[in-house]
Amino acid sequence: YLSDLLGNKKTVIFFFAQLYGEYREHPGGSQRREATRLLMERHLESDRDCNVFPDCVARVQKFLVSKLGEDWIFLVLLGITMALVSWTMDYASAKSLQGTSLPRIPSACPFTYSSVGSGIPELKTILRGVVLKEYLTLKAFIAKVVGLTAGLGSGMPVGKEGPFVHIASICAAVLSRFMSFFSGVYQVSSNILTVGCAVGVGCCFGTPLGGVLFSIEVTSTYFAVRNYWRGYFAATFSAFIFRVLSVFNKDAVTITALFRTNFRMDFPFDLQELPAFAIIGISCGFLGAFFVYLNRQVVLFMRRPNILTRFLTKHRLIFPAVVTLVVTTLTFPPGFGQFMAGELMPRECINSLFDNFTWTKIWGSSLPPGLGRSAVWFHPDVSIFVILILFFIMKFWMSAVSTTMPIPSGAFMPVFVLGAAFGRLVGEIMATLFPHGILFDGILYRIIPGGYAVIGAAALTGAVTHTVSTAVICFELTGQISHILPMMVAVILANMVAQGLQPSLYDSIIQVKKLPYLPELGFGHISQYNIFVEDIMVRKVKFLCSHSTYREVLHLLDSTSLKTFPLVDSKESMILLGSIERSELLALCDWWLSAERRILTQGQSSQGQVPCARISWESFAFVDEEEEENEDDKVYLSIYLSIYLSIVRPFTHSPIKTQQETALLRKYNIKVWEETEIDKPLDIDQIRIDPSPFQLVERTSLHKTHTLFSLLGLSHAYVTNTGKLVGVVALKELQKAIEGSTRSGVRLRPPLASFRDTIRKSSLLISVPLEFSVHFLFFFLVFPLDFFFLFFSTHTCPVYFSFL
């Protein structure tokens, strides 16, 4: 041990092994302390034997806490909860349909404004990083569930899908707050909200695959792949529990599709029918754009400042009550509803529109025994074409108006029913034009109008929502993929036409509500690479310097409403040092001019001490007014008061006047102290500063800026040139660059939006040329239907014309 004699702290000993020698470190320092600890544990082993049970309990508790924080526990709880909520809502609404619907719509009016409407537009905004108050609270959850159940139970043409996505997201957010006690991963809101959207669609229709894809298309611009399996796991589990509960309640024999069809699989359609399917897709594109346009115009009309809108705003129950009265009167089965299948509920409508019977061949003869609820569509004196046309036209405007009521309502299911009716109408026309079927290879194959109805439902829904995953939802709803090719063709064509005319229904609501959003860039526009940040940024930036005074900070807070302010080195160099939150500056200013600090600093000054200017503002506590006045009297007012009274007292004898003069003197001294303090430089060391705010250079292209804002969920970014702050760009500037005009006059449009209307900034009104074009296209679409209506009705329904 020569090294010990030499005083080395580390000892190395050479041990001989069988083949080679090995150097090992002598146990010293930390190794010796570890050996001592192990030896002490051996001595205390007998004492630990008496505490075996508490130790086991602690280990089990630690194990459970670690396991409860895993992903699959959260996903299972979310799936079970939403499946129970969905099934309970369907059961309650089905029971409510047995009574009258009129008194239930007022009860559907929400207890909170955050539960109005669909909820998907707000979720898109939240996933972009914008904070919307009370949209993910338990209060909104209860209001949404109660209002949606009452709305569905009233029989109004409102949907469940949109509000249920909001409900599932609220449930996911509430569960994440509970699960965050076990694992901090659930504090990331974007991950859990994405899973909640997938579960909402999955357990609403029992379609997990289409639900995940639809939630991605609707809510996300860029989707994190790590959330993919979470969405599928939770949506599949939720859909499974939802269908099991239906079997348990004897609503279904086994776990099957919600709207199961029995189309032939060997030859579902002929190649010659593809033009008809393409016509359905193009027509649904025009109809979907017109539906979005009509829905937005109703909302804008209700927001116009006139006597009627002010009255309806003050009495919010009147508008849904009037709409309910009109809709229920028109759909009353013994009245006008007998000409439009008024006694069928939405689910019964879809089941009947998807059946395999050809109604034009049945009309005028005895009804077959297996027709079921489809017999409601037949009237002895009215043609089936008249009934389908009346149903489509009446339900079209009813759905567009009903979805604007201040109640939890969605538009997916009403539009789905409209698309099925339109597809059924085209299918019946094809069956009439080809009564014996289409000849192929010497074999006649009959037309299946139910297949046209499925394609029309997927196409119109995809046109309204600007999604392609509605085809997958239709596959899962019907349980068949025999019409996969024509359905995809129709959905893609409908999306192409609808995107060129109007934004999606959810984007339209975002624009009407003026929510912060980032439009999509078009493909193939070279302008997005020629426009740079320096062309759209704001150059007059409100900033703070390292030597700014409190007066400048107060003026900055009063003159702007920005949430963050850049911090630069000086006004001359403009080197960006970081950014400061508005809340930090407010708290610092409140502490700097607070009564607590004033009393403390003046008390130290009166005792001959240097005032403590580096007291943390985080320890600030509000002081009672009476205690504040007493402390002021003790600290500094005695000096001024004695001088003042020694001069003024011989000339006055009124105690009331003396108290007033004392109060005026105290206020004056406080004002003088505040004026002195706010001229002092800002104490940067007392503020939490973000040293690395997101920065862009001046020559960053608009395409790259849009990508970064979308991926990172940014609300703003500072523009620098060799470290110097030269401007700032926010969502507002990006929106103007994409949808409006830039300084260079370049204009960008979203995909296939060369014919889209120009939305005015103030009122969001549609321009006259587009309105004329939409009306012209709609007339061009409806004119062939009117031709068939006149052709078939003049031969089959003279009684109906006499009724009109």
Secondary structure, DSSP 4 states (H G I P E B T S, - for coil): -HHHHHT-SS-EEEEE-SSSEEEEE-S-THHHHHHHHHHHHHHTHHHHGGGHHHHHHHHHHHHHHHHHTSHHHHHHHHHHHHHHHHHHHHHHHHHHTTS-SGGGTGGGS-SSGGGSB-SHHHHHHHHTT---TTSSSHHHHHHHHHHHHHHHHTT-S-BSHHHHHHHHHHHHHHHHHHHTTT-GGGG-HHHHHHHHHHHHHHHHHT-HHHHHHHHHHHH-SS--GGGHHHHHHHHHHHHHHHHHHHHHTTSSSSS--TT-----SSS---GGGHHHHHHHHHHHHHHHHHHHHHHHHHHHHHTS-SHHHHHHHHSTTHHHHHHHHHHHHHT-TTTGGGGTTTT--HHHHHHHHTSS--HHHHTTSPPPGGGGGGGGG-BTTB-HHHHHHHHHHHHHHHHHHHTTSSSB-BSHHHHHHHHHHHHHHHHHHHHHHSTT-EEETTEEE---HHHHHHHHHHHHHHHHHT-STHHHHHHHHHS--TTHHHHHHHHHHHHHHHHHH---HHHHHHHHHT----PPPPTT-THHHH-BHHHHSB-S---EETT-BHHHHHHHHHH---SEEEEES-TTT-BEEEEEEHHHHHHHHHHHT-HHHHHHHHHHHHTTPPP-----GGG-----HHHHHHHHIIIIIHHHHHHHHHHHGGG---HHHHHHHHHHHHHHHHHHHHHHHHTSBP-GGGS-EES---EEETT-BHHHHHHHHHHHT-SEEEEEETTEEEEEEEHHHHHHHHHSB-TT--B---TT-TT-----TTT-PPPHHHHHHHHHHHHHHHHHHHHHHHHHHHHH-HHHHHH-
